[in-house]
Amino acid sequence: MTHASGLLLDLGQYPVLLGRGTLKACGTHAPICSRAFIIHQAASKKYAQTVAESLDERKTDLALVEVPDGEKAKELDQVEVLYEKALDAKLERTDAVFAVGGGCVGDAAGFFAATYLRGLQLVHVPTTLLAQVDSSIGGKVGVNLGATKNMVGSFYQPELVVDDIDALQSLPPMQISNGLAEVIKYGLIRDSDFLRYLEKNMDAVQAKDPGALLHVVQQSVQHKGTVVAQDEREAGSRMTLNYGHTLGHGIETVCGLPHGFAIAIGMHAAGILAVEKGLLEKQDLERQNDLIQAAGLALVAKTKADAEGIMEKVRNDKKRTAGKLRMVLLDKIGNCRIVEVTEKDAQFALEQVLE
Ligand SMILES: NC(=O)c1ccc[n+]([C@@H]2O[C@H](COP(=O)([O-])OP(=O)(O)OC[C@H]3O[C@@H](n4cnc5c(N)ncnc54)[C@H](O)[C@@H]3O)[C@@H](O)[C@H]2O)c1
C-alpha cells in the first residue's frame, strides 16, 4: 500500500513503513502511548531526535536514552541500566519503546521492551542496512551472555517498523557491505530475479542510490517477513534463513568479523560443500561468489589457526539444536534445502575458506 509518507508493507502481525523521510512520520503511525522511551546509539542520535520531534507533535512525554556502541549495548548490565532509567521515567505498560539504531540497539532495546513490566509496546527504527533488511524483522530480541552471542532473549514482535532509506546515507561503505550479505542471501535461497537485479545494480546500491536501496530493502523485508510468518519460532522453513550461518556464526565469534562479512564467508563454504555433494553447479557457485565480491565482501578469512576454535563453536551451536548438524545448501540459484551433514563435511567446507 502506498502512503503519503512511504510504502506501508503489511507483514501480517505488524506493518513496515518504508520510504524516504519516514522518520518524520513516526508520530502519525506509532501506537498510542503517553510516554516514548527512545533508545539510540551515538551514531543514530540525530535520527532519534527526528523521531522525538515527530512524537512531540502529538504531545507525548519523551525520554532519549543513549546506549554504548556495538555489542557493548547487548551486555546484561547495560539492560539493567535501561531498567533503572525506565523506573526514573515512570514508564507504564501502555508506553512505547523506540529502538533507533543498528541491530545492536534493536536487539537490546527489544529485549528490554519484552521484559520490562512484562512487555511494553515496541517500535523498531533501524538505521543500518543490516538492521533494515534483517534484524528488525522477525521478532528475535536478545542479549549476549559473556562471549556467547544472543544467548538470552525472546521472540517479541514490534507494533511497527519504520525504515527510512535516507538514514542509510550516513553509513560508511563497510556497513553497506555488511548488510548486503543478508540481501544477497535472500536472492540465493529464494529469488533468482532478485539476484539478477543485484548483479545488474550492485554499483548503484553501493553508491547508496536511494531508488536502488529502496528496492533492496523492500524485497528483503518482504522475503524475511514471508518466511517468518510461516515459521515464527524456527521449527522449519525459517531455518533456510541460516544460509551461511552454520559456519558463519563460528567465524564471526572466533575471528571477530562483522556479521555480514562472516556470513559471506560462510555462504562461500556452504557453496563449496553443495558443489562437492553434487547439489549445485560450479557455475552457480561462481555467480554467488562474484556477487559477494562485488558487494565488497571477502570469500575467505585469513586465520587458518582458528579452525579448531570455529569447529568448537559449531559443535556448541549443534548442542543448542538437538544434536543435529544441519546446513542450508543451495541446489540452484533461488532455491535451497536443509541438509544434515557430518562434522567432517563441515570441517572440509571450513578448511576451504580459511587462509
Ligand atoms: N534479531 C535478529 O534477528 C538479528 C539478525 C541479524 C543480526 N542481529 C544482530 O545485529 C547486530 C549487528 O547489527 P548492526 O550491524 O546494525 O550493528 P550495530 O548496531 O553495531 O551498527 C553498526 C555500526 O553502525 C553505526 N550506525 C548505526 N546507524 C548508523 C547510521 N545511520 N549512520 C552511520 N552509522 C550508523 C553504529 O553506531 C555501529 O557503530 C548483532 O548484534 C547481531 O547479532 C540480530
Ligand as a Chemical Component Dictionary entry (heavy atoms), coordinates in Angstrom:
data_LIG
# 
_chem_comp.id                   LIG 
_chem_comp.type                 NON-POLYMER 
_chem_comp.pdbx_formal_charge   0 
_chem_comp.three_letter_code    LIG 
# 
loop_
_chem_comp_atom.comp_id 
_chem_comp_atom.atom_id 
_chem_comp_atom.alt_atom_id 
_chem_comp_atom.type_symbol 
_chem_comp_atom.charge 
_chem_comp_atom.model_Cartn_x 
_chem_comp_atom.model_Cartn_y 
_chem_comp_atom.model_Cartn_z 
_chem_comp_atom.pdbx_ordinal 
LIG N1  N1  N 0  17.452 -10.069 15.866 1  
LIG C1  C1  C 0  17.825 -10.610 14.735 2  
LIG O1  O1  O 0  17.063 -11.311 14.053 3  
LIG C2  C2  C 0  19.216 -10.337 14.218 4  
LIG C3  C3  C 0  19.572 -10.688 12.903 5  
LIG C4  C4  C 0  20.856 -10.362 12.439 6  
LIG C5  C5  C 0  21.756 -9.705  13.277 7  
LIG N2  N2  N 1  21.371 -9.390  14.557 8  
LIG C6  C6  C 0  22.292 -8.676  15.460 9  
LIG O2  O2  O 0  22.514 -7.372  14.927 10 
LIG C7  C7  C 0  23.771 -6.890  15.407 11 
LIG C8  C8  C 0  24.521 -6.258  14.257 12 
LIG O3  O3  O 0  23.760 -5.201  13.721 13 
LIG P1  P1  P 0  24.477 -3.940  13.026 14 
LIG O4  O4  O 0  25.430 -4.435  12.018 15 
LIG O5  O5  O -1 23.432 -2.999  12.613 16 
LIG O6  O6  O 0  25.378 -3.402  14.229 17 
LIG P2  P2  P 0  25.437 -2.048  15.095 18 
LIG O7  O7  O 0  24.175 -1.789  15.796 19 
LIG O8  O8  O 0  26.656 -2.201  15.933 20 
LIG O9  O9  O 0  25.654 -0.924  13.997 21 
LIG C9  C9  C 0  26.845 -0.894  13.250 22 
LIG C10 C10 C 0  27.559 0.464   13.385 23 
LIG O10 O10 O 0  26.831 1.429   12.625 24 
LIG C11 C11 C 0  26.613 2.605   13.420 25 
LIG N3  N3  N 0  25.392 3.225   12.873 26 
LIG C12 C12 C 0  24.099 2.914   13.101 27 
LIG N4  N4  N 0  23.282 3.615   12.301 28 
LIG C13 C13 C 0  24.088 4.429   11.578 29 
LIG C14 C14 C 0  23.841 5.392   10.553 30 
LIG N5  N5  N 0  22.625 5.599   10.047 31 
LIG N6  N6  N 0  24.903 6.058   10.031 32 
LIG C15 C15 C 0  26.173 5.802   10.456 33 
LIG N7  N7  N 0  26.461 4.893   11.393 34 
LIG C16 C16 C 0  25.419 4.206   11.938 35 
LIG C17 C17 C 0  26.549 2.084   14.824 36 
LIG O11 O11 O 0  26.823 3.091   15.753 37 
LIG C18 C18 C 0  27.617 0.988   14.795 38 
LIG O12 O12 O 0  28.884 1.527   15.039 39 
LIG C19 C19 C 0  24.486 -8.085  16.020 40 
LIG O13 O13 O 0  24.478 -7.985  17.419 41 
LIG C20 C20 C 0  23.663 -9.287  15.558 42 
LIG O14 O14 O 0  23.695 -10.354 16.494 43 
LIG C21 C21 C 0  20.129 -9.692  15.033 44 
# 
loop_
_chem_comp_bond.comp_id 
_chem_comp_bond.atom_id_1 
_chem_comp_bond.atom_id_2 
_chem_comp_bond.value_order 
_chem_comp_bond.pdbx_ordinal 
LIG N1  C1  SING 1  
LIG C1  O1  DOUB 2  
LIG C1  C2  SING 3  
LIG C2  C3  SING 4  
LIG C2  C21 DOUB 5  
LIG C3  C4  DOUB 6  
LIG C4  C5  SING 7  
LIG C5  N2  DOUB 8  
LIG N2  C6  SING 9  
LIG N2  C21 SING 10 
LIG C6  O2  SING 11 
LIG C6  C20 SING 12 
LIG O2  C7  SING 13 
LIG C7  C8  SING 14 
LIG C7  C19 SING 15 
LIG C8  O3  SING 16 
LIG O3  P1  SING 17 
LIG P1  O4  DOUB 18 
LIG P1  O5  SING 19 
LIG P1  O6  SING 20 
LIG O6  P2  SING 21 
LIG P2  O7  DOUB 22 
LIG P2  O8  SING 23 
LIG P2  O9  SING 24 
LIG O9  C9  SING 25 
LIG C9  C10 SING 26 
LIG C10 O10 SING 27 
LIG C10 C18 SING 28 
LIG O10 C11 SING 29 
LIG C11 N3  SING 30 
LIG C11 C17 SING 31 
LIG N3  C12 SING 32 
LIG N3  C16 SING 33 
LIG C12 N4  DOUB 34 
LIG N4  C13 SING 35 
LIG C13 C14 SING 36 
LIG C13 C16 DOUB 37 
LIG C14 N5  SING 38 
LIG C14 N6  DOUB 39 
LIG N6  C15 SING 40 
LIG C15 N7  DOUB 41 
LIG N7  C16 SING 42 
LIG C17 O11 SING 43 
LIG C17 C18 SING 44 
LIG C18 O12 SING 45 
LIG C19 O13 SING 46 
LIG C19 C20 SING 47 
LIG C20 O14 SING 48 
# 
